[in-house]
Every structure is written in C-alpha cells, then in structure tokens.
Amino acid sequence: MAIQSLVELEARHRALEAEIDEALSHPSADDLRVAELKRRKLQVKDEIARLRQTESVH
C-alpha cells in the first residue's frame, strides 16, 4: 500500500511542478496561485519523505 501511495505522491509532485512551470511561463502569473502551488508541492514532498522514512524503518 505504501508503495502505491508513494507512486501516486510522486506523480502528484511532478504534476504540481508542471503546473508551477506553466503558471510562471506567463507574464501575468498570479503570485498567490504560484505560492499556493509551491506550498502544496512542498507538502507532497514532505509526505514522500515521511513514507520513505517509514519504509526504511520497517
């Protein structure tokens, strides 16, 4: 189960990265939207790290 969750989180992380890149490619990028995307990306990254840590302990 954790491996499936890890794969899903990694896919979500890549999707957020692409969404951030897309938003930043426009000169009229909404700073609040970009900040929210970056915050969500960081939360996903933290969750990935937590799952990897849990896997290495077991």
Summary of the structure (lengths in Angstrom):
residues: 58
radius of gyration: 13.7
end to end distance: 13.5
largest distance: 47.1
contacts: 136
relative contact order: 0.18
helix: 86%
strand: 0%
